[in-house]
Amino acid sequence: MAYEHSDHSRGAVELARSVKILVAGGFGVGKTTLVSAISEIDPLHTEEMITELSDGVDDLSGVEGKTTTTVALDFGRITIDRDLILYLFGTPGQDRFWFLWDELAVGALGAVVLADTRRLDGSFAAMDFFERRGLPFVVGVNCFDGAPQYTPDEVRDALDLDPTVPIQLCDARNRESSKHILVSLVEYLIIRAGAAVRT
């Protein structure tokens, strides 16, 4: 009997090492780029070419040069340390694919919401989604070349973001920059878990 309990305990420890994280935000904000930049495995992408069928359906303002879009998810993995592996699920950004978000959110412990200072309003839907579900998130401001530059506090004010939610400037193309965002999320989850235990 003790032997079976020991096996079960080992299995629980193994499961505790794997954490599901969502990478969300508006259309063309850099979700696929971040997952690609940081994943230690070949990431899975479900990108398709943008065709004339999206005319009048998808808002391409600010990202007119974009030629592909995620239609289901992006998937990648990164090992933070020997005890923690993050499994990253990038959400589709276009309104017509948001029905997939509920399924992708199942089992997630937290999320990164990417923001673009050229189109900050594209971040509200993701933040609302996670706030309604009580899913903790951090905000990464993806600093696109030629985009207006603002401080994190200025972006926080523009997004009307809760003071406790971490916000950082980042470059989704850069692995280290993207890793800082994920570490920030993990630290935030630990702080929230500690606060919940104390109350």
Backbone as a printed PyTorch tensor [residue, N CA C, xyz], in Angstrom:
tensor([[[  0.8330,  -1.2050,   0.0000],
         [  0.0000,   0.0000,   0.0000],
         [  0.8680,   1.2560,   0.0000]],

        [[  1.9220,   1.2430,   0.8570],
         [  2.8280,   2.3920,   0.9250],
         [  3.5350,   2.5940,  -0.4000]],

        [[  3.8480,   1.4910,  -1.0790],
         [  4.5370,   1.5830,  -2.3580],
         [  3.6740,   2.3120,  -3.3850]],

        [[  2.3550,   1.9820,  -3.4160],
         [  1.4450,   2.6410,  -4.3510],
         [  1.3330,   4.1300,  -4.0460]],

        [[  1.2770,   4.4640,  -2.7470],
         [  1.1890,   5.8780,  -2.3720],
         [  2.4370,   6.6310,  -2.8230]],

        [[  3.5890,   5.9850,  -2.6900],
         [  4.8530,   6.6070,  -3.0960],
         [  4.8480,   6.8930,  -4.5910]],

        [[  4.3610,   5.9500,  -5.3950],
         [  4.2910,   6.1580,  -6.8430],
         [  3.3710,   7.3280,  -7.1720]],

        [[  2.2290,   7.3730,  -6.4570],
         [  1.2790,   8.4600,  -6.7050],
         [  1.9100,   9.8120,  -6.3660]],

        [[  2.6500,   9.8680,  -5.2820],
         [  3.2880,  11.1230,  -4.8660],
         [  4.2990,  11.5780,  -5.8960]],

        [[  5.0720,  10.6270,  -6.4160],
         [  6.0670,  10.9950,  -7.4310],
         [  5.3790,  11.5570,  -8.6630]],

        [[  4.2430,  10.9550,  -9.0270],
         [  3.5050,  11.4490, -10.1810],
         [  2.9890,  12.8600,  -9.9640]],

        [[  2.5320,  13.1510,  -8.7430],
         [  2.0360,  14.4890,  -8.4290],
         [  3.1470,  15.5160,  -8.5330]],

        [[  4.3500,  15.1360,  -8.0890],
         [  5.4850,  16.0550,  -8.1820],
         [  5.8040,  16.3510,  -9.6350]],

        [[  5.7730,  15.3090, -10.4720],
         [  6.0640,  15.5040, -11.8860],
         [  5.0410,  16.4460, -12.5230]],

        [[  3.7480,  16.2610, -12.1830],
         [  2.7210,  17.1280, -12.7470],
         [  2.8880,  18.5700, -12.2850]],

        [[  3.3450,  18.7520, -11.0590],
         [  3.4870,  20.0990, -10.5160],
         [  4.5690,  20.8870, -11.2330]],

        [[  5.4420,  20.2000, -11.9480],
         [  6.5310,  20.8770, -12.6360],
         [  6.0970,  21.4750, -13.9670]],

        [[  4.9510,  21.0960, -14.4520],
         [  4.4820,  21.5620, -15.7540],
         [  3.3660,  22.5800, -15.5620]],

        [[  3.5460,  23.7510, -16.1380],
         [  2.5660,  24.8260, -15.9760],
         [  2.1140,  25.3000, -17.3600]],

        [[  0.7990,  25.4110, -17.5220],
         [  0.2330,  25.8870, -18.7760],
         [  0.0400,  27.3960, -18.7100]],

        [[  0.5980,  28.0930, -19.6880],
         [  0.5330,  29.5470, -19.7650],
         [ -0.0480,  29.9500, -21.1210]],

        [[ -0.9530,  30.9210, -21.1180],
         [ -1.4780,  31.4550, -22.3700],
         [ -0.7110,  32.7150, -22.7600]],

        [[ -0.5330,  32.8940, -24.0580],
         [  0.0330,  34.1250, -24.6090],
         [ -1.0620,  34.7210, -25.4820]],

        [[ -1.5880,  35.8720, -25.0540],
         [ -2.7790,  36.4230, -25.6940],
         [ -2.5650,  37.8810, -26.0760]],

        [[ -3.5680,  38.4410, -26.7350],
         [ -3.5130,  39.8330, -27.1670],
         [ -4.2270,  39.9840, -28.4940]],

        [[ -4.2330,  41.2000, -28.9840],
         [ -4.9190,  41.4860, -30.2290],
         [ -4.2260,  40.9180, -31.4520]],

        [[ -4.8610,  41.0950, -32.5880],
         [ -4.3550,  40.6120, -33.8650],
         [ -3.0410,  41.3110, -34.2160]],

        [[ -2.0150,  40.5190, -34.5570],
         [ -0.7430,  41.0650, -35.0170],
         [  0.1230,  41.6810, -33.9430]],

        [[ -0.1220,  41.3170, -32.6750],
         [  0.6100,  41.9500, -31.5800],
         [  1.9480,  41.2690, -31.2790]],

        [[  2.1670,  40.0650, -31.8190],
         [  3.4550,  39.3930, -31.6310],
         [  3.4070,  38.0990, -30.8540]],

        [[  2.2390,  37.4920, -30.7340],
         [  2.1120,  36.2560, -29.9540],
         [  2.9010,  35.1140, -30.5810]],

        [[  2.7280,  34.9130, -31.8780],
         [  3.4580,  33.8520, -32.5820],
         [  4.9570,  34.1080, -32.5220]],

        [[  5.3390,  35.3660, -32.6530],
         [  6.7560,  35.7320, -32.6030],
         [  7.3560,  35.3910, -31.2520]],

        [[  6.6470,  35.7200, -30.1600],
         [  7.1520,  35.4320, -28.8180],
         [  7.3070,  33.9350, -28.5970]],

        [[  6.2800,  33.1630, -28.9360],
         [  6.3600,  31.7080, -28.7410],
         [  7.5140,  31.1340, -29.5550]],

        [[  7.7080,  31.6140, -30.7810],
         [  8.7970,  31.1290, -31.6340],
         [ 10.1560,  31.4910, -31.0570]],

        [[ 10.2680,  32.7170, -30.5290],
         [ 11.5510,  33.1960, -30.0270],
         [ 11.9940,  32.4500, -28.7870]],

        [[ 11.0530,  32.0490, -27.9620],
         [ 11.4290,  31.5160, -26.6490],
         [ 11.3620,  29.9970, -26.5470]],

        [[ 10.6380,  29.3500, -27.4310],
         [ 10.4480,  27.9080, -27.3050],
         [ 11.7510,  27.1520, -27.5170]],

        [[ 11.9960,  26.1830, -26.6340],
         [ 13.1940,  25.3590, -26.7620],
         [ 12.9600,  24.1530, -27.6650]],

        [[ 11.7310,  23.9670, -28.0790],
         [ 11.4050,  22.9400, -29.0700],
         [ 10.9280,  23.6520, -30.3240]],

        [[ 10.8610,  22.9240, -31.4290],
         [ 10.2790,  23.5130, -32.6340],
         [  8.8120,  23.8150, -32.3320]],

        [[  8.4300,  25.0890, -32.3560],
         [  7.0480,  25.4070, -31.9830],
         [  6.0530,  24.9180, -33.0250]],

        [[  4.8540,  24.6400, -32.5450],
         [  3.7470,  24.2820, -33.4240],
         [  2.9800,  25.5560, -33.7420]],

        [[  2.7640,  25.8100, -35.0150],
         [  1.9870,  26.9710, -35.4370],
         [  0.8320,  26.5170, -36.3130]],

        [[ -0.2780,  27.2150, -36.2140],
         [ -1.4210,  26.9430, -37.0930],
         [ -1.7140,  28.2140, -37.8860]],

        [[ -0.7150,  28.6830, -38.6030],
         [ -0.8510,  29.9150, -39.3710],
         [ -1.3470,  29.6160, -40.7790]],

        [[ -2.1760,  30.5040, -41.2600],
         [ -2.6780,  30.4280, -42.6290],
         [ -2.4990,  31.7910, -43.2900]],

        [[ -2.4380,  31.7960, -44.5960],
         [ -2.3170,  33.0500, -45.3310],
         [ -3.5990,  33.8770, -45.1920]],

        [[ -3.4260,  35.1810, -45.0480],
         [ -4.5730,  36.0870, -45.0650],
         [ -4.9970,  36.2800, -46.5140]],

        [[ -6.2740,  36.0270, -46.7910],
         [ -6.7680,  36.1190, -48.1750],
         [ -7.8080,  37.2320, -48.2790]],

        [[ -8.3350,  37.3930, -49.4730],
         [ -9.3540,  38.4220, -49.6900],
         [-10.6390,  38.1360, -48.9150]],

        [[-10.7810,  36.8960, -48.4090],
         [-11.9640,  36.5580, -47.6150],
         [-12.0000,  37.3270, -46.3000]],

        [[-10.8260,  37.8390, -45.8690],
         [-10.7900,  38.5910, -44.6130],
         [-11.1640,  40.0500, -44.8080]],

        [[-11.3060,  40.4870, -46.0590],
         [-11.6990,  41.8770, -46.3330],
         [-13.0470,  42.1860, -45.6860]],

        [[-13.0700,  43.2680, -44.9170],
         [-14.2930,  43.6650, -44.2450],
         [-14.6080,  42.8460, -43.0070]],

        [[-13.7960,  41.8160, -42.7240],
         [-14.0070,  40.9700, -41.5470],
         [-12.9250,  41.2350, -40.5090]],

        [[-11.6630,  41.2420, -40.9410],
         [-10.5310,  41.4370, -40.0430],
         [ -9.9930,  42.8560, -40.1660]],

        [[ -9.7070,  43.4580, -39.0220],
         [ -9.1670,  44.8110, -38.9910],
         [ -7.6520,  44.7390, -39.1030]],

        [[ -7.1120,  45.1440, -40.2510],
         [ -5.6670,  45.1000, -40.4840],
         [ -5.0050,  46.4530, -40.2520]],

        [[ -5.7400,  47.4150, -39.7070],
         [ -5.1350,  48.7270, -39.5000],
         [ -3.9950,  48.6200, -38.4920]],

        [[ -2.8580,  49.1800, -38.9040],
         [ -1.6570,  49.1130, -38.0830],
         [ -0.7840,  47.9230, -38.4000]],

        [[ -1.3340,  46.9170, -39.0670],
         [ -0.5600,  45.7200, -39.4310],
         [ -0.8440,  45.3560, -40.8890]],

        [[ -0.8860,  46.3710, -41.7340],
         [ -1.2580,  46.1530, -43.1420],
         [ -0.3240,  45.1920, -43.8640]],

        [[  0.9350,  45.0930, -43.4250],
         [  1.9000,  44.2190, -44.0830],
         [  1.8180,  42.7730, -43.6390]],

        [[  0.9490,  42.4620, -42.6890],
         [  0.8440,  41.0960, -42.1690],
         [  0.2140,  40.1910, -43.2210]],

        [[  0.8370,  39.0350, -43.4610],
         [  0.3580,  38.1360, -44.5130],
         [ -0.1980,  36.8180, -43.9870]],

        [[  0.0570,  36.5030, -42.7020],
         [ -0.4460,  35.2520, -42.1400],
         [ -1.1560,  35.5370, -40.8240]],

        [[ -1.9650,  34.5680, -40.3920],
         [ -2.6720,  34.7090, -39.1190],
         [ -2.8060,  33.3410, -38.4590]],

        [[ -2.7900,  33.3370, -37.1300],
         [ -2.9900,  32.1070, -36.3660],
         [ -4.4800,  31.7970, -36.3260]],

        [[ -4.8320,  30.5730, -36.7300],
         [ -6.2510,  30.2120, -36.7870],
         [ -6.6660,  29.2630, -35.6630]],

        [[ -5.7320,  28.7510, -34.8920],
         [ -6.0870,  27.8870, -33.7720],
         [ -5.2100,  28.2010, -32.5660]],

        [[ -3.9060,  27.9040, -32.6650],
         [ -3.0190,  28.1520, -31.5400],
         [ -1.5690,  28.0800, -31.9960]],

        [[ -0.7100,  28.6160, -31.1410],
         [  0.7280,  28.3730, -31.2200],
         [  1.0820,  27.5730, -29.9810]],

        [[  2.0740,  26.6940, -30.0900],
         [  2.4610,  25.8960, -28.9210],
         [  3.9770,  25.8270, -28.8380]],

        [[  4.4860,  26.0670, -27.6390],
         [  5.9200,  25.9590, -27.4030],
         [  6.1870,  25.5600, -25.9660]],

        [[  7.4540,  25.3420, -25.6400],
         [  7.8330,  24.9280, -24.2860],
         [  9.1400,  25.5950, -23.9150]],

        [[  9.2490,  25.9900, -22.6400],
         [ 10.5090,  26.5200, -22.1360],
         [ 10.7200,  26.0170, -20.7140]],

        [[ 11.9490,  25.6050, -20.4330],
         [ 12.3250,  25.1800, -19.0930],
         [ 12.8910,  26.3880, -18.3580]],

        [[ 12.2160,  26.8080, -17.2990],
         [ 12.6860,  27.9400, -16.5020],
         [ 13.8270,  27.4990, -15.5980]],

        [[ 13.6630,  26.3770, -14.9160],
         [ 14.7380,  25.7370, -14.1570],
         [ 14.4050,  24.2590, -14.0700]],

        [[ 15.1840,  23.5100, -13.3130],
         [ 14.9880,  22.0500, -13.3310],
         [ 13.6650,  21.6250, -12.7280]],

        [[ 13.0250,  22.5150, -11.9870],
         [ 11.7560,  22.1740, -11.3520],
         [ 10.5360,  22.7890, -12.0370]],

        [[ 10.7530,  23.5610, -13.1020],
         [  9.6180,  24.2670, -13.6840],
         [  9.7090,  24.3380, -15.2070]],

        [[  8.7200,  23.7480, -15.8610],
         [  8.6030,  23.7940, -17.3130],
         [  7.3000,  24.5130, -17.6540]],

        [[  7.3940,  25.5020, -18.5290],
         [  6.2010,  26.2190, -18.9720],
         [  5.7940,  25.7320, -20.3540]],

        [[  4.5300,  25.4010, -20.4990],
         [  3.9620,  25.0620, -21.7960],
         [  3.1580,  26.2670, -22.2640]],

        [[  3.5470,  26.8190, -23.3960],
         [  2.9810,  28.0650, -23.8900],
         [  1.9390,  27.8030, -24.9700]],

        [[  0.7820,  28.4080, -24.8110],
         [ -0.2940,  28.2880, -25.7840],
         [ -0.6450,  29.6910, -26.2630]],

        [[ -0.2720,  30.0150, -27.4890],
         [ -0.6060,  31.3060, -28.0710],
         [ -2.0070,  31.2730, -28.6410]],

        [[ -2.8070,  32.2740, -28.2960],
         [ -4.2030,  32.3140, -28.7470],
         [ -4.3060,  33.0100, -30.1000]],

        [[ -5.3260,  32.7060, -30.8740],
         [ -5.5690,  33.4690, -32.0990],
         [ -6.0260,  34.8780, -31.7470]],

        [[ -5.6240,  35.8660, -32.5480],
         [ -5.9310,  37.2470, -32.2210],
         [ -7.1650,  37.8150, -32.8850]],

        [[ -7.6220,  37.1940, -33.9600],
         [ -8.7640,  37.7510, -34.6900],
         [-10.0790,  37.4200, -33.9880]],

        [[-10.9950,  38.3650, -34.0050],
         [-12.2720,  38.2060, -33.3090],
         [-12.9750,  36.9020, -33.6770]],

        [[-12.9250,  36.5370, -34.9340],
         [-13.7080,  35.3760, -35.3890],
         [-13.1800,  34.0470, -34.8660]],

        [[-11.9620,  34.0460, -34.2610],
         [-11.4130,  32.8140, -33.6980],
         [-11.4240,  32.8170, -32.1700]],

        [[-12.0400,  33.8150, -31.5670],
         [-12.0190,  33.9060, -30.1100],
         [-12.8190,  32.8120, -29.4330]],

        [[-13.6760,  32.1140, -30.1460],
         [-14.4160,  31.0080, -29.5270],
         [-13.4680,  29.9220, -29.0300]],

        [[-12.2340,  29.9100, -29.5490],
         [-11.2540,  28.9090, -29.1220],
         [-10.6330,  29.2380, -27.7710]],

        [[-10.7400,  30.4810, -27.3400],
         [-10.0760,  30.9000, -26.1090],
         [-10.5560,  30.1150, -24.8870]],

        [[-11.8570,  29.8360, -24.8040],
         [-12.3730,  29.0990, -23.6450],
         [-11.7050,  27.7400, -23.5130]],

        [[-11.5400,  27.0420, -24.6360],
         [-10.8880,  25.7320, -24.5980],
         [ -9.4100,  25.8640, -24.2420]],

        [[ -8.7480,  26.8480, -24.8250],
         [ -7.3270,  27.0270, -24.5450],
         [ -7.0820,  27.4020, -23.0910]],

        [[ -8.0230,  28.0860, -22.4610],
         [ -7.8430,  28.5510, -21.0830],
         [ -7.9830,  27.4410, -20.0520]],

        [[ -8.5710,  26.3130, -20.4320],
         [ -8.7680,  25.2180, -19.4770],
         [ -7.4120,  24.7360, -18.9650]],

        [[ -7.2400,  24.7530, -17.6480],
         [ -6.0110,  24.2670, -17.0270],
         [ -4.8730,  25.2620, -16.9800]],

        [[ -5.0710,  26.4530, -17.5450],
         [ -4.0020,  27.4540, -17.5180],
         [ -3.8990,  28.0730, -16.1270]],

        [[ -2.6620,  28.3660, -15.7000],
         [ -2.4500,  29.0050, -14.4040],
         [ -2.2750,  30.5120, -14.5270]],

        [[ -1.9680,  30.9900, -15.7190],
         [ -1.7500,  32.4220, -15.9050],
         [ -1.5910,  32.7400, -17.3800]],

        [[ -1.4010,  34.0320, -17.6540],
         [ -1.3150,  34.4670, -19.0530],
         [ -0.4120,  35.6770, -19.1890]],

        [[  0.1310,  35.8130, -20.3910],
         [  0.8200,  37.0250, -20.8110],
         [ -0.0770,  37.7050, -21.8300]],

        [[ -0.4080,  38.9730, -21.5720],
         [ -1.1570,  39.7650, -22.5500],
         [ -0.1620,  40.6890, -23.2290]],

        [[  0.0310,  40.5000, -24.5240],
         [  0.9120,  41.3860, -25.2830],
         [  0.1280,  42.6000, -25.7530]],

        [[  0.7750,  43.7600, -25.6470],
         [  0.1510,  45.0110, -26.0660],
         [  1.0280,  45.6970, -27.1010]],

        [[  0.3880,  46.4410, -27.9820],
         [  1.0610,  47.2070, -29.0310],
         [  0.6550,  48.6630, -28.8420]],

        [[  1.6200,  49.5550, -28.6110],
         [  1.2890,  50.9510, -28.3220],
         [  0.6010,  51.6450, -29.4950]],

        [[  0.7000,  51.0760, -30.6940],
         [  0.0060,  51.6660, -31.8430],
         [ -1.4790,  51.3540, -31.8220]],

        [[ -1.8410,  50.2910, -31.0820],
         [ -3.2330,  49.8320, -31.0630],
         [ -3.5550,  49.2700, -29.6760]],

        [[ -3.4300,  50.1070, -28.6400],
         [ -3.6330,  49.6240, -27.2780],
         [ -5.0360,  49.0740, -27.0530]],

        [[ -6.0060,  49.5920, -27.7950],
         [ -7.3740,  49.1180, -27.6030],
         [ -7.5180,  47.6300, -27.9250]],

        [[ -6.5690,  47.0840, -28.6920],
         [ -6.6020,  45.6570, -29.0090],
         [ -6.2900,  44.7680, -27.8120]],

        [[ -5.8520,  45.3550, -26.6970],
         [ -5.5050,  44.5760, -25.5010],
         [ -6.6900,  44.3750, -24.5670]],

        [[ -7.7060,  45.2220, -24.6950],
         [ -8.7940,  45.1900, -23.7120],
         [ -9.5500,  43.8710, -23.6930]],

        [[ -9.7900,  43.2950, -24.8520],
         [-10.5710,  42.0470, -24.9040],
         [ -9.8590,  40.9310, -24.1440]],

        [[ -8.5400,  40.8190, -24.3120],
         [ -7.7850,  39.7730, -23.6160],
         [ -7.8030,  40.0100, -22.1080]],

        [[ -7.5810,  41.2690, -21.7010],
         [ -7.5780,  41.5670, -20.2660],
         [ -8.9450,  41.2930, -19.6580]],

        [[-10.0100,  41.6840, -20.3520],
         [-11.3680,  41.4120, -19.8620],
         [-11.6260,  39.9170, -19.7340]],

        [[-11.1660,  39.1560, -20.7260],
         [-11.3550,  37.7040, -20.7260],
         [-10.7460,  37.0880, -19.4670]],

        [[ -9.5150,  37.4670, -19.1520],
         [ -8.8330,  36.8790, -18.0030],
         [ -9.3850,  37.4110, -16.6810]],

        [[ -9.7430,  38.6800, -16.6430],
         [-10.3240,  39.2360, -15.4110],
         [-11.6380,  38.5470, -15.0750]],

        [[-12.4730,  38.2960, -16.0760],
         [-13.7660,  37.6290, -15.8330],
         [-13.5770,  36.2110, -15.3090]],

        [[-12.5030,  35.5750, -15.6940],
         [-12.2580,  34.1970, -15.2690],
         [-11.3480,  34.1150, -14.0540]],

        [[-10.8890,  35.2410, -13.5570],
         [-10.0060,  35.2360, -12.3920],
         [ -8.6400,  34.6370, -12.6870]],

        [[ -8.2210,  34.6860, -13.9590],
         [ -6.9370,  34.1220, -14.3440],
         [ -5.8710,  35.2240, -14.2960]],

        [[ -4.8510,  35.0760, -13.4560],
         [ -3.8210,  36.1160, -13.3430],
         [ -3.0750,  36.3150, -14.6620]],

        [[ -2.7090,  37.5660, -14.9350],
         [ -1.9590,  37.8640, -16.1480],
         [ -0.9840,  39.0060, -15.8990]],

        [[  0.0370,  39.0670, -16.7360],
         [  0.9520,  40.2070, -16.7810],
         [  0.8390,  40.8070, -18.1800]],

        [[  1.2740,  42.0480, -18.3140],
         [  1.2170,  42.7170, -19.6090],
         [  2.6360,  42.9580, -20.1140]],

        [[  2.8900,  42.5170, -21.3290],
         [  4.1530,  42.7950, -22.0070],
         [  3.8930,  43.7650, -23.1470]],

        [[  4.5320,  44.9270, -23.0900],
         [  4.3550,  45.9260, -24.1450],
         [  5.4020,  45.6540, -25.2170]],

        [[  4.9680,  45.0980, -26.3380],
         [  5.8770,  44.7300, -27.4180],
         [  6.3020,  45.9940, -28.1610]],

        [[  7.5840,  46.3220, -28.0680],
         [  8.0920,  47.5820, -28.6310],
         [  8.4480,  47.4110, -30.1010]],

        [[  7.4880,  47.6430, -30.9650],
         [  7.6960,  47.5260, -32.3970],
         [  8.5770,  48.6680, -32.8950]],

        [[  9.3680,  48.3870, -33.9240],
         [ 10.1830,  49.4340, -34.5430],
         [  9.2770,  50.5430, -35.0720]],

        [[  9.5990,  51.7820, -34.7300],
         [  8.8450,  52.9180, -35.2260],
         [  7.5550,  53.2010, -34.4860]],

        [[  7.2040,  52.3550, -33.4910],
         [  5.9800,  52.5800, -32.7190],
         [  6.2180,  53.6620, -31.6710]],

        [[  5.1640,  54.3810, -31.2580],
         [  5.3200,  55.3630, -30.1790],
         [  5.8660,  54.6940, -28.9210]],

        [[  6.7820,  55.3740, -28.2520],
         [  7.4000,  54.8210, -27.0560],
         [  6.7960,  55.4620, -25.8090]],

        [[  6.3490,  54.6320, -24.8830],
         [  5.7650,  55.1050, -23.6300],
         [  6.3830,  54.3300, -22.4750]],

        [[  6.3330,  54.9000, -21.2900],
         [  6.8150,  54.2010, -20.1040],
         [  5.7620,  53.1790, -19.6750]],

        [[  6.1720,  52.1800, -18.8900],
         [  5.1690,  51.2310, -18.3840],
         [  4.0480,  51.9170, -17.6120]],

        [[  4.3760,  52.9410, -16.8340],
         [  3.3350,  53.6440, -16.0750],
         [  2.3380,  54.3470, -16.9960]],

        [[  2.8350,  54.9120, -18.0970],
         [  1.9350,  55.5580, -19.0560],
         [  0.9970,  54.5400, -19.7000]],

        [[  1.5460,  53.3600, -20.0410],
         [  0.7050,  52.3140, -20.6270],
         [ -0.2840,  51.7990, -19.5870]],

        [[  0.1560,  51.6560, -18.3310],
         [ -0.7400,  51.2080, -17.2650],
         [ -1.9450,  52.1470, -17.1400]],

        [[ -1.6640,  53.4450, -17.1730],
         [ -2.7500,  54.4200, -17.0820],
         [ -3.6840,  54.3180, -18.2860]],

        [[ -3.1120,  54.1630, -19.4890],
         [ -3.9320,  54.0900, -20.7000],
         [ -4.8200,  52.8440, -20.7040]],

        [[ -4.3130,  51.7570, -20.1170],
         [ -5.0770,  50.5100, -20.0730],
         [ -5.9500,  50.4090, -18.8290]],

        [[ -5.8350,  51.3960, -17.9340],
         [ -6.5650,  51.3620, -16.6680],
         [ -6.2890,  50.0450, -15.9440]],

        [[ -5.0140,  49.7080, -15.8790],
         [ -4.5620,  48.4210, -15.3470],
         [ -4.4150,  48.4880, -13.8340]],

        [[ -4.8530,  47.4430, -13.1560],
         [ -4.7130,  47.3610, -11.7030],
         [ -3.2400,  47.5480, -11.3050]],

        [[ -2.9680,  48.3200, -10.2480],
         [ -1.5790,  48.5930,  -9.8540],
         [ -0.7580,  47.3480,  -9.5140]],

        [[ -1.4320,  46.2470,  -9.1500],
         [ -0.6930,  45.0350,  -8.7680],
         [ -0.2690,  44.1930,  -9.9640]],

        [[ -0.8560,  44.4600, -11.1380],
         [ -0.5390,  43.6430, -12.3290],
         [  0.8020,  44.0940, -12.9160]],

        [[  1.7770,  43.1840, -12.9950],
         [  3.0800,  43.5570, -13.5680],
         [  2.9640,  43.9550, -15.0380]],

        [[  3.7540,  44.9490, -15.4250],
         [  3.8060,  45.3880, -16.8160],
         [  5.2560,  45.6800, -17.1700]],

        [[  5.6970,  45.1960, -18.3320],
         [  7.0810,  45.3750, -18.7610],
         [  7.1240,  45.6810, -20.2490]],

        [[  8.1270,  46.4720, -20.6300],
         [  8.4320,  46.6470, -22.0470],
         [  9.1890,  45.4200, -22.5100]],

        [[  8.9750,  45.0000, -23.7580],
         [  9.6750,  43.8140, -24.2430],
         [  9.8480,  43.8820, -25.7540]],

        [[ 10.6610,  42.9780, -26.2500],
         [ 10.8140,  42.7610, -27.6840],
         [ 10.5170,  41.2840, -27.9120]],

        [[  9.3570,  40.9870, -28.4690],
         [  8.9190,  39.5970, -28.6250],
         [  9.8430,  38.7910, -29.5320]],

        [[ 10.7020,  39.4610, -30.2930],
         [ 11.6450,  38.7530, -31.1730],
         [ 12.8440,  38.2420, -30.3980]],

        [[ 13.0630,  38.7860, -29.1970],
         [ 14.2690,  38.5070, -28.4180],
         [ 13.9740,  37.4960, -27.3170]],

        [[ 14.7390,  36.4020, -27.3050],
         [ 14.4640,  35.3270, -26.3570],
         [ 14.5870,  35.7790, -24.9080]],

        [[ 15.6570,  36.5060, -24.5770],
         [ 15.8560,  36.9340, -23.1990],
         [ 14.7730,  37.9000, -22.7530]],

        [[ 14.4010,  38.8150, -23.6380],
         [ 13.3500,  39.7680, -23.3150],
         [ 12.0290,  39.0440, -23.0500]],

        [[ 11.7130,  38.0640, -23.8810],
         [ 10.4850,  37.2890, -23.7050],
         [ 10.5420,  36.4630, -22.4300]],

        [[ 11.7230,  35.9410, -22.1220],
         [ 11.8700,  35.1360, -20.9070],
         [ 11.6210,  35.9830, -19.6670]],

        [[ 12.0550,  37.2470, -19.6800],
         [ 11.8110,  38.1340, -18.5350],
         [ 10.3230,  38.2900, -18.2660]],

        [[  9.5330,  38.3620, -19.3450],
         [  8.0840,  38.4880, -19.1840],
         [  7.5200,  37.2370, -18.5050]],

        [[  7.9750,  36.0620, -18.9310],
         [  7.4710,  34.8160, -18.3500],
         [  7.9130,  34.6640, -16.9020]],

        [[  9.1440,  35.0390, -16.5970],
         [  9.6180,  34.9830, -15.2130],
         [  8.7880,  35.9260, -14.3480]],

        [[  8.4670,  37.1010, -14.8890],
         [  7.6220,  38.0490, -14.1710],
         [  6.2620,  37.4330, -13.8530]],

        [[  5.7090,  36.6930, -14.8130],
         [  4.4240,  36.0350, -14.5850],
         [  4.5400,  34.9800, -13.4960]],

        [[  5.5820,  34.1540, -13.5520],
         [  5.7740,  33.1050, -12.5420],
         [  5.9000,  33.7280, -11.1540]],

        [[  6.6850,  34.7920, -11.0400],
         [  6.8400,  35.4670,  -9.7460],
         [  5.5100,  36.0190,  -9.2560]],

        [[  4.7200,  36.5690, -10.1650],
         [  3.4020,  37.1040,  -9.8230],
         [  2.4730,  35.9910,  -9.3360]],

        [[  2.5200,  34.8370, -10.0000],
         [  1.6900,  33.7080,  -9.5720],
         [  2.0860,  33.2320,  -8.1840]],

        [[  3.3860,  33.2220,  -7.8990],
         [  3.8680,  32.7910,  -6.5760],
         [  3.4010,  33.7650,  -5.5000]],

        [[  3.5130,  35.0660,  -5.7940],
         [  3.0680,  36.0780,  -4.8340],
         [  1.5780,  35.9360,  -4.5450]],

        [[  0.7870,  35.7470,  -5.5950],
         [ -0.6600,  35.6000,  -5.4140],
         [ -0.9990,  34.3410,  -4.6380]],

        [[ -0.2820,  33.2510,  -4.9230],
         [ -0.5320,  32.0050,  -4.1970],
         [ -0.1910,  32.1720,  -2.7150]],

        [[  0.9020,  32.8680,  -2.4260],
         [  1.2850,  33.1120,  -1.0360],
         [  0.2610,  33.9610,  -0.3130]],

        [[ -0.2670,  34.9770,  -0.9960],
         [ -1.2730,  35.8520,  -0.4040],
         [ -2.5600,  35.0740,  -0.1180]],

        [[ -2.9060,  34.1550,  -1.0270],
         [ -4.1280,  33.3540,  -0.8410],
         [ -3.9900,  32.4360,   0.3580]],

        [[ -2.7900,  31.8920,   0.5890],
         [ -2.5560,  30.9920,   1.7190],
         [ -2.6800,  31.7500,   3.0390]],

        [[ -2.1960,  32.9950,   3.0410],
         [ -2.2000,  33.7880,   4.2820],
         [ -3.5990,  34.2750,   4.6720]],

        [[ -4.5140,  34.3420,   3.6820],
         [ -5.8490,  34.8650,   4.0130],
         [ -6.8280,  33.7770,   4.3990]]])
